């Protein structure tokens, strides 16, 4: 019984570590977007598009957590979406759209 509790606790800790990294990256991306809006590099419309992508990632994370076990496939899919969001932020910050 004690061994089962220890294994379950270890699994939960590992899941939290993985999602801690995902959440930290999500926060960094949010800060980059806010900085881009303040500096005028990102328009309000572009910000809305980025926020929709971030909401999709959050939804994927919530679904992965729902059953209590995050598979490597789920984590890889979330990471892929975050990579795509990162590229989207970079494109939006460096395009030459009118900032008004």
PAKOL-279744 format. One record per atom (N, C-alpha, C): residue in three letters; atom name; chain; residue number from 1; z, y, x. Coordinates in steps of 0.02 Angstrom, whole numbers. Layout:
<lodrens>
<lodren res="ALA" atom="CA" chain="A" n="NUM" w="Z" v="Y" u="X"/>
...
</lodrens>
This chain:
<lodrens>
<lodren res="UNK" atom="N" chain="A" n="1" w="0" v="-60" u="42"/>
<lodren res="UNK" atom="CA" chain="A" n="1" w="0" v="0" u="0"/>
<lodren res="UNK" atom="C" chain="A" n="1" w="0" v="63" u="44"/>
<lodren res="UNK" atom="N" chain="A" n="2" w="44" v="63" u="95"/>
<lodren res="UNK" atom="CA" chain="A" n="2" w="46" v="122" u="139"/>
<lodren res="UNK" atom="C" chain="A" n="2" w="-20" v="131" u="175"/>
<lodren res="UNK" atom="N" chain="A" n="3" w="-51" v="75" u="193"/>
<lodren res="UNK" atom="CA" chain="A" n="3" w="-115" v="79" u="228"/>
<lodren res="UNK" atom="C" chain="A" n="3" w="-169" v="110" u="183"/>
<lodren res="UNK" atom="N" chain="A" n="4" w="-169" v="92" u="119"/>
<lodren res="UNK" atom="CA" chain="A" n="4" w="-218" v="120" u="72"/>
<lodren res="UNK" atom="C" chain="A" n="4" w="-208" v="195" u="64"/>
<lodren res="UNK" atom="N" chain="A" n="5" w="-146" v="216" u="59"/>
<lodren res="UNK" atom="CA" chain="A" n="5" w="-131" v="288" u="52"/>
<lodren res="UNK" atom="C" chain="A" n="5" w="-154" v="325" u="115"/>
<lodren res="UNK" atom="N" chain="A" n="6" w="-142" v="296" u="173"/>
<lodren res="UNK" atom="CA" chain="A" n="6" w="-162" v="327" u="236"/>
<lodren res="UNK" atom="C" chain="A" n="6" w="-238" v="334" u="239"/>
<lodren res="UNK" atom="N" chain="A" n="7" w="-274" v="282" u="219"/>
<lodren res="UNK" atom="CA" chain="A" n="7" w="-347" v="283" u="220"/>
<lodren res="UNK" atom="C" chain="A" n="7" w="-373" v="336" u="171"/>
<lodren res="UNK" atom="N" chain="A" n="8" w="-345" v="338" u="113"/>
<lodren res="UNK" atom="CA" chain="A" n="8" w="-367" v="388" u="63"/>
<lodren res="UNK" atom="C" chain="A" n="8" w="-353" v="459" u="89"/>
<lodren res="UNK" atom="N" chain="A" n="9" w="-295" v="469" u="118"/>
<lodren res="UNK" atom="CA" chain="A" n="9" w="-279" v="534" u="146"/>
<lodren res="UNK" atom="C" chain="A" n="9" w="-326" v="554" u="202"/>
<lodren res="UNK" atom="N" chain="A" n="10" w="-344" v="507" u="244"/>
<lodren res="UNK" atom="CA" chain="A" n="10" w="-391" v="520" u="298"/>
<lodren res="UNK" atom="C" chain="A" n="10" w="-459" v="538" u="271"/>
<lodren res="UNK" atom="N" chain="A" n="11" w="-482" v="502" u="220"/>
<lodren res="UNK" atom="CA" chain="A" n="11" w="-547" v="517" u="190"/>
<lodren res="UNK" atom="C" chain="A" n="11" w="-548" v="587" u="159"/>
<lodren res="UNK" atom="N" chain="A" n="12" w="-495" v="605" u="125"/>
<lodren res="UNK" atom="CA" chain="A" n="12" w="-491" v="672" u="95"/>
<lodren res="UNK" atom="C" chain="A" n="12" w="-492" v="726" u="148"/>
<lodren res="UNK" atom="N" chain="A" n="13" w="-456" v="714" u="203"/>
<lodren res="UNK" atom="CA" chain="A" n="13" w="-455" v="762" u="258"/>
<lodren res="UNK" atom="C" chain="A" n="13" w="-525" v="770" u="287"/>
<lodren res="UNK" atom="N" chain="A" n="14" w="-561" v="716" u="296"/>
<lodren res="UNK" atom="CA" chain="A" n="14" w="-628" v="719" u="324"/>
<lodren res="UNK" atom="C" chain="A" n="14" w="-674" v="758" u="277"/>
<lodren res="UNK" atom="N" chain="A" n="15" w="-667" v="748" u="212"/>
<lodren res="UNK" atom="CA" chain="A" n="15" w="-708" v="785" u="164"/>
<lodren res="UNK" atom="C" chain="A" n="15" w="-693" v="859" u="168"/>
<lodren res="UNK" atom="N" chain="A" n="16" w="-629" v="876" u="174"/>
<lodren res="UNK" atom="CA" chain="A" n="16" w="-609" v="946" u="178"/>
<lodren res="UNK" atom="C" chain="A" n="16" w="-636" v="978" u="241"/>
<lodren res="UNK" atom="N" chain="A" n="17" w="-636" v="942" u="297"/>
<lodren res="UNK" atom="CA" chain="A" n="17" w="-662" v="970" u="359"/>
<lodren res="UNK" atom="C" chain="A" n="17" w="-736" v="986" u="351"/>
<lodren res="UNK" atom="N" chain="A" n="18" w="-774" v="939" u="322"/>
<lodren res="UNK" atom="CA" chain="A" n="18" w="-845" v="950" u="311"/>
<lodren res="UNK" atom="C" chain="A" n="18" w="-858" v="1009" u="266"/>
<lodren res="UNK" atom="N" chain="A" n="19" w="-821" v="1014" u="212"/>
<lodren res="UNK" atom="CA" chain="A" n="19" w="-832" v="1069" u="166"/>
<lodren res="UNK" atom="C" chain="A" n="19" w="-803" v="1134" u="193"/>
<lodren res="UNK" atom="N" chain="A" n="20" w="-754" v="1130" u="236"/>
<lodren res="UNK" atom="CA" chain="A" n="20" w="-729" v="1190" u="269"/>
<lodren res="UNK" atom="C" chain="A" n="20" w="-783" v="1223" u="310"/>
<lodren res="UNK" atom="N" chain="A" n="21" w="-823" v="1183" u="344"/>
<lodren res="UNK" atom="CA" chain="A" n="21" w="-879" v="1209" u="383"/>
<lodren res="UNK" atom="C" chain="A" n="21" w="-932" v="1238" u="337"/>
<lodren res="UNK" atom="N" chain="A" n="22" w="-945" v="1204" u="282"/>
<lodren res="UNK" atom="CA" chain="A" n="22" w="-995" v="1228" u="234"/>
<lodren res="UNK" atom="C" chain="A" n="22" w="-972" v="1294" u="204"/>
<lodren res="UNK" atom="N" chain="A" n="23" w="-909" v="1298" u="183"/>
<lodren res="UNK" atom="CA" chain="A" n="23" w="-883" v="1360" u="154"/>
<lodren res="UNK" atom="C" chain="A" n="23" w="-883" v="1417" u="204"/>
<lodren res="UNK" atom="N" chain="A" n="24" w="-866" v="1402" u="266"/>
<lodren res="UNK" atom="CA" chain="A" n="24" w="-865" v="1454" u="318"/>
<lodren res="UNK" atom="C" chain="A" n="24" w="-935" v="1482" u="328"/>
<lodren res="UNK" atom="N" chain="A" n="25" w="-984" v="1438" u="329"/>
<lodren res="UNK" atom="CA" chain="A" n="25" w="-1053" v="1460" u="338"/>
<lodren res="UNK" atom="C" chain="A" n="25" w="-1075" v="1501" u="278"/>
<lodren res="UNK" atom="N" chain="A" n="26" w="-1055" v="1480" u="219"/>
<lodren res="UNK" atom="CA" chain="A" n="26" w="-1071" v="1517" u="157"/>
<lodren res="UNK" atom="C" chain="A" n="26" w="-1043" v="1588" u="161"/>
<lodren res="UNK" atom="N" chain="A" n="27" w="-981" v="1594" u="184"/>
<lodren res="UNK" atom="CA" chain="A" n="27" w="-949" v="1660" u="190"/>
<lodren res="UNK" atom="C" chain="A" n="27" w="-986" v="1703" u="240"/>
<lodren res="UNK" atom="N" chain="A" n="28" w="-1007" v="1674" u="296"/>
<lodren res="UNK" atom="CA" chain="A" n="28" w="-1044" v="1713" u="346"/>
<lodren res="UNK" atom="C" chain="A" n="28" w="-1110" v="1738" u="318"/>
<lodren res="UNK" atom="N" chain="A" n="29" w="-1143" v="1695" u="279"/>
<lodren res="UNK" atom="CA" chain="A" n="29" w="-1206" v="1717" u="249"/>
<lodren res="UNK" atom="C" chain="A" n="29" w="-1195" v="1773" u="198"/>
<lodren res="UNK" atom="N" chain="A" n="30" w="-1141" v="1768" u="159"/>
<lodren res="UNK" atom="CA" chain="A" n="30" w="-1125" v="1821" u="111"/>
<lodren res="UNK" atom="C" chain="A" n="30" w="-1113" v="1887" u="147"/>
<lodren res="UNK" atom="N" chain="A" n="31" w="-1077" v="1885" u="203"/>
<lodren res="UNK" atom="CA" chain="A" n="31" w="-1064" v="1946" u="242"/>
<lodren res="UNK" atom="C" chain="A" n="31" w="-1129" v="1976" u="269"/>
<lodren res="UNK" atom="N" chain="A" n="32" w="-1175" v="1932" u="291"/>
<lodren res="UNK" atom="CA" chain="A" n="32" w="-1239" v="1957" u="317"/>
<lodren res="UNK" atom="C" chain="A" n="32" w="-1278" v="1992" u="262"/>
<lodren res="UNK" atom="N" chain="A" n="33" w="-1276" v="1964" u="202"/>
<lodren res="UNK" atom="CA" chain="A" n="33" w="-1311" v="1994" u="146"/>
<lodren res="UNK" atom="C" chain="A" n="33" w="-1281" v="2063" u="130"/>
<lodren res="UNK" atom="N" chain="A" n="34" w="-1215" v="2066" u="125"/>
<lodren res="UNK" atom="CA" chain="A" n="34" w="-1182" v="2130" u="110"/>
<lodren res="UNK" atom="C" chain="A" n="34" w="-1197" v="2182" u="163"/>
<lodren res="UNK" atom="N" chain="A" n="35" w="-1197" v="2161" u="226"/>
<lodren res="UNK" atom="CA" chain="A" n="35" w="-1213" v="2208" u="280"/>
<lodren res="UNK" atom="C" chain="A" n="35" w="-1286" v="2231" u="273"/>
<lodren res="UNK" atom="N" chain="A" n="36" w="-1330" v="2185" u="254"/>
<lodren res="UNK" atom="CA" chain="A" n="36" w="-1400" v="2203" u="244"/>
<lodren res="UNK" atom="C" chain="A" n="36" w="-1410" v="2252" u="188"/>
<lodren res="UNK" atom="N" chain="A" n="37" w="-1372" v="2245" u="135"/>
<lodren res="UNK" atom="CA" chain="A" n="37" w="-1376" v="2291" u="78"/>
<lodren res="UNK" atom="C" chain="A" n="37" w="-1351" v="2360" u="99"/>
<lodren res="UNK" atom="N" chain="A" n="38" w="-1294" v="2361" u="134"/>
<lodren res="UNK" atom="CA" chain="A" n="38" w="-1266" v="2425" u="157"/>
<lodren res="UNK" atom="C" chain="A" n="38" w="-1312" v="2462" u="204"/>
<lodren res="UNK" atom="N" chain="A" n="39" w="-1345" v="2425" u="248"/>
<lodren res="UNK" atom="CA" chain="A" n="39" w="-1389" v="2457" u="297"/>
<lodren res="UNK" atom="C" chain="A" n="39" w="-1458" v="2473" u="268"/>
<lodren res="UNK" atom="N" chain="A" n="40" w="-1472" v="2447" u="209"/>
<lodren res="UNK" atom="CA" chain="A" n="40" w="-1537" v="2460" u="177"/>
<lodren res="UNK" atom="C" chain="A" n="40" w="-1590" v="2409" u="196"/>
<lodren res="UNK" atom="N" chain="A" n="41" w="-1572" v="2357" u="232"/>
<lodren res="UNK" atom="CA" chain="A" n="41" w="-1621" v="2306" u="251"/>
<lodren res="UNK" atom="C" chain="A" n="41" w="-1637" v="2259" u="194"/>
<lodren res="UNK" atom="N" chain="A" n="42" w="-1591" v="2253" u="145"/>
<lodren res="UNK" atom="CA" chain="A" n="42" w="-1601" v="2209" u="88"/>
<lodren res="UNK" atom="C" chain="A" n="42" w="-1596" v="2250" u="24"/>
<lodren res="UNK" atom="N" chain="A" n="43" w="-1645" v="2242" u="-20"/>
<lodren res="UNK" atom="CA" chain="A" n="43" w="-1644" v="2277" u="-84"/>
<lodren res="UNK" atom="C" chain="A" n="43" w="-1599" v="2240" u="-133"/>
<lodren res="UNK" atom="N" chain="A" n="44" w="-1584" v="2273" u="-189"/>
<lodren res="UNK" atom="CA" chain="A" n="44" w="-1542" v="2242" u="-240"/>
<lodren res="UNK" atom="C" chain="A" n="44" w="-1578" v="2181" u="-269"/>
<lodren res="UNK" atom="N" chain="A" n="45" w="-1643" v="2185" u="-277"/>
<lodren res="UNK" atom="CA" chain="A" n="45" w="-1681" v="2128" u="-304"/>
<lodren res="UNK" atom="C" chain="A" n="45" w="-1679" v="2069" u="-255"/>
<lodren res="UNK" atom="N" chain="A" n="46" w="-1686" v="2084" u="-191"/>
<lodren res="UNK" atom="CA" chain="A" n="46" w="-1683" v="2031" u="-141"/>
<lodren res="UNK" atom="C" chain="A" n="46" w="-1613" v="2000" u="-139"/>
<lodren res="UNK" atom="N" chain="A" n="47" w="-1562" v="2042" u="-147"/>
<lodren res="UNK" atom="CA" chain="A" n="47" w="-1493" v="2018" u="-148"/>
<lodren res="UNK" atom="C" chain="A" n="47" w="-1483" v="1969" u="-206"/>
<lodren res="UNK" atom="N" chain="A" n="48" w="-1511" v="1986" u="-264"/>
<lodren res="UNK" atom="CA" chain="A" n="48" w="-1505" v="1942" u="-322"/>
<lodren res="UNK" atom="C" chain="A" n="48" w="-1538" v="1874" u="-309"/>
<lodren res="UNK" atom="N" chain="A" n="49" w="-1596" v="1875" u="-275"/>
<lodren res="UNK" atom="CA" chain="A" n="49" w="-1630" v="1812" u="-259"/>
<lodren res="UNK" atom="C" chain="A" n="49" w="-1588" v="1770" u="-212"/>
<lodren res="UNK" atom="N" chain="A" n="50" w="-1558" v="1802" u="-163"/>
<lodren res="UNK" atom="CA" chain="A" n="50" w="-1516" v="1767" u="-114"/>
<lodren res="UNK" atom="C" chain="A" n="50" w="-1454" v="1739" u="-149"/>
<lodren res="UNK" atom="N" chain="A" n="51" w="-1425" v="1778" u="-194"/>
<lodren res="UNK" atom="CA" chain="A" n="51" w="-1365" v="1755" u="-230"/>
<lodren res="UNK" atom="C" chain="A" n="51" w="-1380" v="1694" u="-274"/>
<lodren res="UNK" atom="N" chain="A" n="52" w="-1441" v="1691" u="-302"/>
<lodren res="UNK" atom="CA" chain="A" n="52" w="-1460" v="1633" u="-341"/>
<lodren res="UNK" atom="C" chain="A" n="52" w="-1462" v="1571" u="-297"/>
<lodren res="UNK" atom="N" chain="A" n="53" w="-1487" v="1578" u="-236"/>
<lodren res="UNK" atom="CA" chain="A" n="53" w="-1490" v="1523" u="-189"/>
<lodren res="UNK" atom="C" chain="A" n="53" w="-1418" v="1501" u="-171"/>
<lodren res="UNK" atom="N" chain="A" n="54" w="-1375" v="1550" u="-158"/>
<lodren res="UNK" atom="CA" chain="A" n="54" w="-1306" v="1534" u="-141"/>
<lodren res="UNK" atom="C" chain="A" n="54" w="-1271" v="1498" u="-199"/>
<lodren res="UNK" atom="N" chain="A" n="55" w="-1286" v="1518" u="-260"/>
<lodren res="UNK" atom="CA" chain="A" n="55" w="-1256" v="1485" u="-319"/>
<lodren res="UNK" atom="C" chain="A" n="55" w="-1279" v="1413" u="-324"/>
<lodren res="UNK" atom="N" chain="A" n="56" w="-1343" v="1401" u="-307"/>
<lodren res="UNK" atom="CA" chain="A" n="56" w="-1369" v="1333" u="-307"/>
<lodren res="UNK" atom="C" chain="A" n="56" w="-1331" v="1290" u="-256"/>
<lodren res="UNK" atom="N" chain="A" n="57" w="-1319" v="1318" u="-197"/>
<lodren res="UNK" atom="CA" chain="A" n="57" w="-1283" v="1281" u="-145"/>
<lodren res="UNK" atom="C" chain="A" n="57" w="-1212" v="1266" u="-169"/>
<lodren res="UNK" atom="N" chain="A" n="58" w="-1180" v="1315" u="-200"/>
<lodren res="UNK" atom="CA" chain="A" n="58" w="-1112" v="1305" u="-225"/>
<lodren res="UNK" atom="C" chain="A" n="58" w="-1110" v="1251" u="-278"/>
<lodren res="UNK" atom="N" chain="A" n="59" w="-1161" v="1250" u="-321"/>
<lodren res="UNK" atom="CA" chain="A" n="59" w="-1165" v="1199" u="-373"/>
<lodren res="UNK" atom="C" chain="A" n="59" w="-1174" v="1129" u="-341"/>
<lodren res="UNK" atom="N" chain="A" n="60" w="-1215" v="1125" u="-290"/>
<lodren res="UNK" atom="CA" chain="A" n="60" w="-1224" v="1061" u="-254"/>
<lodren res="UNK" atom="C" chain="A" n="60" w="-1158" v="1037" u="-224"/>
<lodren res="UNK" atom="N" chain="A" n="61" w="-1121" v="1085" u="-195"/>
<lodren res="UNK" atom="CA" chain="A" n="61" w="-1056" v="1068" u="-165"/>
<lodren res="UNK" atom="C" chain="A" n="61" w="-1008" v="1043" u="-219"/>
<lodren res="UNK" atom="N" chain="A" n="62" w="-1006" v="1077" u="-275"/>
<lodren res="UNK" atom="CA" chain="A" n="62" w="-961" v="1057" u="-330"/>
<lodren res="UNK" atom="C" chain="A" n="62" w="-979" v="987" u="-355"/>
<lodren res="UNK" atom="N" chain="A" n="63" w="-1043" v="972" u="-362"/>
<lodren res="UNK" atom="CA" chain="A" n="63" w="-1064" v="906" u="-384"/>
<lodren res="UNK" atom="C" chain="A" n="63" w="-1045" v="853" u="-333"/>
<lodren res="UNK" atom="N" chain="A" n="64" w="-1052" v="869" u="-269"/>
<lodren res="UNK" atom="CA" chain="A" n="64" w="-1036" v="821" u="-217"/>
<lodren res="UNK" atom="C" chain="A" n="64" w="-961" v="805" u="-218"/>
<lodren res="UNK" atom="N" chain="A" n="65" w="-920" v="855" u="-231"/>
<lodren res="UNK" atom="CA" chain="A" n="65" w="-848" v="846" u="-233"/>
<lodren res="UNK" atom="C" chain="A" n="65" w="-823" v="812" u="-296"/>
<lodren res="UNK" atom="N" chain="A" n="66" w="-862" v="813" u="-348"/>
<lodren res="UNK" atom="CA" chain="A" n="66" w="-840" v="790" u="-414"/>
<lodren res="UNK" atom="C" chain="A" n="66" w="-815" v="718" u="-414"/>
<lodren res="UNK" atom="N" chain="A" n="67" w="-848" v="675" u="-379"/>
<lodren res="UNK" atom="CA" chain="A" n="67" w="-827" v="605" u="-379"/>
<lodren res="UNK" atom="C" chain="A" n="67" w="-777" v="588" u="-324"/>
<lodren res="UNK" atom="N" chain="A" n="68" w="-758" v="638" u="-286"/>
<lodren res="UNK" atom="CA" chain="A" n="68" w="-707" v="628" u="-234"/>
<lodren res="UNK" atom="C" chain="A" n="68" w="-733" v="600" u="-169"/>
<lodren res="UNK" atom="N" chain="A" n="69" w="-797" v="582" u="-166"/>
<lodren res="UNK" atom="CA" chain="A" n="69" w="-826" v="555" u="-105"/>
<lodren res="UNK" atom="C" chain="A" n="69" w="-892" v="590" u="-91"/>
<lodren res="UNK" atom="N" chain="A" n="70" w="-897" v="621" u="-33"/>
<lodren res="UNK" atom="CA" chain="A" n="70" w="-957" v="656" u="-13"/>
<lodren res="UNK" atom="C" chain="A" n="70" w="-996" v="611" u="34"/>
<lodren res="UNK" atom="N" chain="A" n="71" w="-1055" v="594" u="15"/>
<lodren res="UNK" atom="CA" chain="A" n="71" w="-1096" v="551" u="57"/>
<lodren res="UNK" atom="C" chain="A" n="71" w="-1131" v="591" u="111"/>
<lodren res="UNK" atom="N" chain="A" n="72" w="-1155" v="557" u="161"/>
<lodren res="UNK" atom="CA" chain="A" n="72" w="-1193" v="590" u="214"/>
<lodren res="UNK" atom="C" chain="A" n="72" w="-1256" v="622" u="185"/>
<lodren res="UNK" atom="N" chain="A" n="73" w="-1285" v="589" u="137"/>
<lodren res="UNK" atom="CA" chain="A" n="73" w="-1346" v="614" u="104"/>
<lodren res="UNK" atom="C" chain="A" n="73" w="-1332" v="680" u="68"/>
<lodren res="UNK" atom="N" chain="A" n="74" w="-1276" v="683" u="33"/>
<lodren res="UNK" atom="CA" chain="A" n="74" w="-1257" v="745" u="-2"/>
<lodren res="UNK" atom="C" chain="A" n="74" w="-1245" v="802" u="47"/>
<lodren res="UNK" atom="N" chain="A" n="75" w="-1208" v="787" u="101"/>
<lodren res="UNK" atom="CA" chain="A" n="75" w="-1194" v="838" u="151"/>
<lodren res="UNK" atom="C" chain="A" n="75" w="-1258" v="862" u="185"/>
<lodren res="UNK" atom="N" chain="A" n="76" w="-1304" v="815" u="198"/>
<lodren res="UNK" atom="CA" chain="A" n="76" w="-1368" v="833" u="229"/>
<lodren res="UNK" atom="C" chain="A" n="76" w="-1409" v="878" u="182"/>
<lodren res="UNK" atom="N" chain="A" n="77" w="-1407" v="864" u="118"/>
<lodren res="UNK" atom="CA" chain="A" n="77" w="-1444" v="905" u="69"/>
<lodren res="UNK" atom="C" chain="A" n="77" w="-1415" v="975" u="65"/>
<lodren res="UNK" atom="N" chain="A" n="78" w="-1349" v="980" u="67"/>
<lodren res="UNK" atom="CA" chain="A" n="78" w="-1317" v="1046" u="66"/>
<lodren res="UNK" atom="C" chain="A" n="78" w="-1334" v="1085" u="129"/>
<lodren res="UNK" atom="N" chain="A" n="79" w="-1331" v="1052" u="186"/>
<lodren res="UNK" atom="CA" chain="A" n="79" w="-1348" v="1084" u="250"/>
<lodren res="UNK" atom="C" chain="A" n="79" w="-1420" v="1108" u="250"/>
<lodren res="UNK" atom="N" chain="A" n="80" w="-1465" v="1067" u="222"/>
<lodren res="UNK" atom="CA" chain="A" n="80" w="-1536" v="1086" u="218"/>
<lodren res="UNK" atom="C" chain="A" n="80" w="-1544" v="1150" u="176"/>
<lodren res="UNK" atom="N" chain="A" n="81" w="-1509" v="1153" u="120"/>
<lodren res="UNK" atom="CA" chain="A" n="81" w="-1513" v="1212" u="77"/>
<lodren res="UNK" atom="C" chain="A" n="81" w="-1484" v="1274" u="113"/>
<lodren res="UNK" atom="N" chain="A" n="82" w="-1430" v="1263" u="150"/>
<lodren res="UNK" atom="CA" chain="A" n="82" w="-1401" v="1320" u="187"/>
<lodren res="UNK" atom="C" chain="A" n="82" w="-1449" v="1344" u="241"/>
<lodren res="UNK" atom="N" chain="A" n="83" w="-1483" v="1299" u="274"/>
<lodren res="UNK" atom="CA" chain="A" n="83" w="-1533" v="1319" u="324"/>
<lodren res="UNK" atom="C" chain="A" n="83" w="-1588" v="1360" u="291"/>
<lodren res="UNK" atom="N" chain="A" n="84" w="-1609" v="1338" u="233"/>
<lodren res="UNK" atom="CA" chain="A" n="84" w="-1661" v="1374" u="196"/>
<lodren res="UNK" atom="C" chain="A" n="84" w="-1636" v="1443" u="175"/>
<lodren res="UNK" atom="N" chain="A" n="85" w="-1574" v="1447" u="153"/>
<lodren res="UNK" atom="CA" chain="A" n="85" w="-1544" v="1511" u="134"/>
<lodren res="UNK" atom="C" chain="A" n="85" w="-1541" v="1558" u="194"/>
<lodren res="UNK" atom="N" chain="A" n="86" w="-1524" v="1530" u="252"/>
<lodren res="UNK" atom="CA" chain="A" n="86" w="-1520" v="1570" u="312"/>
<lodren res="UNK" atom="C" chain="A" n="86" w="-1589" v="1600" u="329"/>
<lodren res="UNK" atom="N" chain="A" n="87" w="-1640" v="1559" u="324"/>
<lodren res="UNK" atom="CA" chain="A" n="87" w="-1708" v="1584" u="337"/>
<lodren res="UNK" atom="C" chain="A" n="87" w="-1728" v="1638" u="286"/>
<lodren res="UNK" atom="N" chain="A" n="88" w="-1708" v="1627" u="223"/>
<lodren res="UNK" atom="CA" chain="A" n="88" w="-1723" v="1676" u="171"/>
<lodren res="UNK" atom="C" chain="A" n="88" w="-1689" v="1743" u="186"/>
<lodren res="UNK" atom="N" chain="A" n="89" w="-1627" v="1741" u="207"/>
<lodren res="UNK" atom="CA" chain="A" n="89" w="-1592" v="1803" u="224"/>
<lodren res="UNK" atom="C" chain="A" n="89" w="-1627" v="1838" u="282"/>
<lodren res="UNK" atom="N" chain="A" n="90" w="-1645" v="1800" u="333"/>
<lodren res="UNK" atom="CA" chain="A" n="90" w="-1680" v="1830" u="390"/>
<lodren res="UNK" atom="C" chain="A" n="90" w="-1746" v="1862" u="369"/>
<lodren res="UNK" atom="N" chain="A" n="91" w="-1784" v="1827" u="327"/>
<lodren res="UNK" atom="CA" chain="A" n="91" w="-1848" v="1855" u="304"/>
<lodren res="UNK" atom="C" chain="A" n="91" w="-1837" v="1919" u="265"/>
<lodren res="UNK" atom="N" chain="A" n="92" w="-1788" v="1919" u="221"/>
<lodren res="UNK" atom="CA" chain="A" n="92" w="-1776" v="1978" u="179"/>
<lodren res="UNK" atom="C" chain="A" n="92" w="-1751" v="2037" u="221"/>
<lodren res="UNK" atom="N" chain="A" n="93" w="-1712" v="2023" u="273"/>
<lodren res="UNK" atom="CA" chain="A" n="93" w="-1685" v="2077" u="314"/>
<lodren res="UNK" atom="C" chain="A" n="93" w="-1739" v="2108" u="358"/>
<lodren res="UNK" atom="N" chain="A" n="94" w="-1791" v="2070" u="375"/>
<lodren res="UNK" atom="CA" chain="A" n="94" w="-1840" v="2095" u="422"/>
<lodren res="UNK" atom="C" chain="A" n="94" w="-1907" v="2113" u="391"/>
<lodren res="UNK" atom="N" chain="A" n="95" w="-1915" v="2104" u="325"/>
<lodren res="UNK" atom="CA" chain="A" n="95" w="-1978" v="2123" u="294"/>
<lodren res="UNK" atom="C" chain="A" n="95" w="-1981" v="2199" u="288"/>
<lodren res="UNK" atom="N" chain="A" n="96" w="-2036" v="2225" u="268"/>
<lodren res="UNK" atom="CA" chain="A" n="96" w="-2044" v="2298" u="266"/>
<lodren res="UNK" atom="C" chain="A" n="96" w="-2046" v="2325" u="195"/>
<lodren res="UNK" atom="N" chain="A" n="97" w="-2006" v="2295" u="151"/>
<lodren res="UNK" atom="CA" chain="A" n="97" w="-2003" v="2319" u="83"/>
<lodren res="UNK" atom="C" chain="A" n="97" w="-1970" v="2388" u="78"/>
<lodren res="UNK" atom="N" chain="A" n="98" w="-1991" v="2425" u="28"/>
<lodren res="UNK" atom="CA" chain="A" n="98" w="-1959" v="2490" u="16"/>
<lodren res="UNK" atom="C" chain="A" n="98" w="-1887" v="2479" u="-5"/>
<lodren res="UNK" atom="N" chain="A" n="99" w="-1841" v="2514" u="25"/>
<lodren res="UNK" atom="CA" chain="A" n="99" w="-1770" v="2503" u="14"/>
<lodren res="UNK" atom="C" chain="A" n="99" w="-1740" v="2547" u="-39"/>
<lodren res="UNK" atom="N" chain="A" n="100" w="-1779" v="2580" u="-78"/>
<lodren res="UNK" atom="CA" chain="A" n="100" w="-1752" v="2624" u="-129"/>
<lodren res="UNK" atom="C" chain="A" n="100" w="-1743" v="2591" u="-195"/>
</lodrens>
